[in-house]
């Protein structure tokens, strides 16, 4: 089968698009013929070695396709089922071996691209707003990169929870997309200081929670944008990882809470996974979330997809197809 993988870590020049053996099934797994694979920052982290894994590292943490075969004893899915999944690495390939318990059947009226575009970022938006900091009416949140794939989901989910949403974007065009996703106010951080504007929009109080996928570049100002005892949720490293800091800093800035969550720990069992997947598919079906697929690339163009994602010039979701 054709796959996109790395054996040495680094830039896009390290990506290889070559033949690899089709995966053999382990206990509890299903073989999925991939029709669409989502592109996410975590793929870049595996490519560069920020997240270590033994080579060859087949990239891709979410996909959608058709079950080809199942291991002995697997009954949750069967060959022919249309399924989608997230947080099982290896979707940049024609076939992927996936734990059967992680597979979610795709709604009848949803296509493979829409399903692949929803899983990882959709469930991320869900767990951040429903579990990490469970938003409620009257809360105000700050969402960085609000026009991006994850940012749009967070904004929409926050509005569904009844919160006020302040988003940041880099351009006026992205500001339009962020408002369309659910942001009540949008700060164009290339034109004004988001910390100052956030404090202004909250009458100096600060927000209840910051959802920050940017990392190093926004870290300190995000902390400064919080109310006393607010929560800083740093869940990505788009501009590089957050630098080391003394825990006393959280005290000095208002007895703040800090968490660095990951989706895998919020979909750790079937009950949680089904809850989040059911909700996001329902939001798409009911139009509560306007799914926007920005670009679709072939597997051979994975390097271009990574470059475009890292440039932060895209809005919405990027996909790869075989």
N, C-alpha and C positions, 0 to 999 in steps of 0.2 A: 504494500500500500504506500501511497505518497503521504509524507508528513513533513511538518516544519518543526525543526528541533535544533538544539545547540549541543555541542560537545565541549566547546570552549566558551567562556563567558565574556561578554563585552557588548560592543555596538551591534548595529544591524548587519554589519559585515560578517558577524559570527553565525547568522541564521543559515541553516541548511534546509533546502527543499529537495528531499531525496526519498528513495525507497527505504522502508523499514519493515520488518516482519509484522504481520497482522497480530494484534495482541491475543494472547491466550487467556482464557477465562480462569480466574481464581474463584474460590468459594464465595457464593453470594453475588456474583457479578453477572452483568449482561453485556453483550457486544452490541454497540450501537453504530449503525452506518450514519455518519455525520452528513447532514444537509446544510447546516449553517453553524458557525462558531463565533462567539462574541469576542471582541478585542477589548482588553482591560489593562489598566496600569500594572496589575499584578503579573501580567505576562512579561512586561518589561522588567519587572523586578527579578523574575526567574531567568530572563535572558542575560541580565547583567551580573547575576550571582548575588544580588542583594538578599534574595531568598534562596538559600542553598538547596540543591537537590543533586543526586548522583547522575552523571551523564550516561547516555544521551537523554536530555531533558526535552520531551515533547511538550510544546507550549499549549496554552489554551485552557481556561478554567470553566467554560460554560459552552454548552452546545445543544443542538436539537437535531433529531433524526428519527430513524426507525430501528427498532430492536431487530437484530439479525439472528441472535441465538442467546440462550441463557444457560448458566451453569446448572448442574444437577441440584434439584431441590428449590430452585427459584420459582416462586409462584406469583409474585407481585406483578410482574410483567411477562409478556409472552411475545414470540416473534410476530412481527407485523404491527406492534403497538407504536404509535407516534408519541415520542417522549422528549422531554427537555430536562436539563440538569445544570447545576452549578457546583463549584468547589470540588471538582474531581479533575485533576490535571490530565491533559492529553487530547483536547478537542481540535487542535490544529492538525488533524489527520483524517484520512478517509474512514477510519474505524477507531473506536475508543472502547476500552473495557471499563465499565462504570459500576460501582456498587448498586445493586438493584434497588435498595431502599432509598437511594438518592434520586431515582427517576420519577418524574411527574408526568402524567399523561397530558398531552396538549389538548385544549378544548377543540371541539370539532370544527369550529369556524375560524380557528387561528392557524396561520401558516407557520412554516418552520422558521423563517427569518424573524417574524414577530416574537415567537417563543424564545429563540436564542437571544434576542435583544432585550428580553424582559428579566431573565432569571437572576443574574448576578447583581446587576445594578438595582433592579426592582426590589429584590429581597433585602439589599443593603439599605435602600430608602425605608423599607418597612421596619427592619429591626432597629435602625437608628432612632426613628420617630415613635415606635411603638414599645420598645423594650429598653434600649440603652438610656435614653432620656424620654420617658413616655409623655409626650406633649399633651396638653389639655387646653381647652378654651381659656384665653387670657394670657397664655405663655407667648413669648416672643423668641424666635430663633434666628440666628445668622447662618446663612448657607453660602459657603464659598464655591466658586465655579458653578454658579446656579444654572448656567445654560448648558453645562456639560451633561454627559450621560447620567452619572449618579446624581448630580445636582438637581436635575429636573425631577427625578424620582423623589428626592428628599423634599423638595418644595411642594410637590403635589401631595405627598403623604402627610406633610405637616399641615397643609390646608384641610385635608380630610379629617385630621385630628382637631381642627378648630383653632390652630395657632396663627399668630401673625408671623409672616415670613419676610425677612430682609435678606436679599441676595446680593452677591457681588459678581460682577462680570468685567471683562476687559474692554468691551466695545459697546457702542450704542445698539448695534445690530444684535449682539448677544443679550443686551438688556431686554429687548423686545421678546426674545425667546424665553428668558427667565420669567418675565411677567406672564407670558402665555402658559408657563408651567405652573404658576400659582403664587409667585412672589408678589407681595403687596407693595414693597419698595425695592428698588434696585440701585446699588451704588456702583458706579463705574470706577474701579479702583485705580485705573490708569490716569484718571482725571481729578480724583480727590482722595483724601485720606479716609480709608474705610473705618478706622477707629473713631476719628472725629465725627464722621457722618452717622455712625451707629449710635454714638452717645447722644448726638443731636436728635436723632429719630426716637430715642427712648427717654428724652428729657433728662439726660445725664445718668440714668439708672443703670444702663447696660442690659444686655439680653440674658435670658435664662440659660441658653445653651448655644454653643457654636459648633457647627458641623464642618470640619476642616479637612479636606482631602489634599490640600496644597503642601502642607508641611513646613519646612524651614522658613520659607519666605513670609508666611503670614502668622507664624507661631506667636510672637510676642504681642503683636497688635490684637490678635484674637483673644489672648488672655485679658488684655486691657479693655476689651469690649464687653466683658462679662459683668453681671451684677455680683455683689457679694454672695458667696455660696453657690454661684453658677457652675455649670459643667462645661469643661472643654473636652470635646470629642475629636480627637485627631485620628483619622482613619485612612490616611494616604500620604504619599511622599512625592507628589508631582514635582515639587521644586527641590527635593532632597529631604532626607530625614531630619526630624527635629533634633537640635544639638543637645548634648547633656546639660542638665540644669540642676541646681540644688532644690530639694523639695520645699525648703523654706520659702521659695519664690511664690508658691501657691498660697501660703499664709499671708505674705506681704501684699498680694493682689486681691485679697478678700476671702480667704479660707475656701479657695476654689477646689472643685473636684476635677480630676483628670482621668480619662480612660483612653486606651488605645485598642479598640475592639476589632474583631474580624468576623466575617459572616459565618465561618465554620462553627464558631462557638455559639452562634445564635440560631443555627439549624442543626443542632447536635443530635436531634432525634426526629423520628418520622412525624410526630405530632406537630412540632414547631415548623418543620419543613412544609407540611401540608397547609398549615395555617397561613404562612407567608405566601406560598405559591398560589393558593386559592384566592387570597385577597388581591394580589397583583394582576392575575389573569382577569379577575372580575373588574378591577379598575379599568383595564384596557378595554374589555368588552363593553362596559357601560359608558366609556368616554370620559371617565374621571381622570385618566392619564392619557395624554395625547402622545402616543408612541412616535418618535421621530428617528428614523434610520438615516444617518447622514450620508454614509458611503458604504458600498459593498465591494470588497476586493477578492481576488482569487487567492488561494493559499500561496501561490508563487509571489504574490505582492505583499506578503506579511511585513517585510521591511518598510515598505511605503506606509502601511497602516500604522506601524509603531511610530514612525517619524511624524505622521500627521497627528496622532494622539498626543505625543509628547510636545508638539508645537503649541498646544492649547488653542489652536485656531478652529477647531471643529465644534459643532454643536450636535447634541444627540449621540446616537449609537453608531459604532463602526463594527462591521461584520466581515468575516472571511467565509468563502464557500469553496468547496473542492473544485 
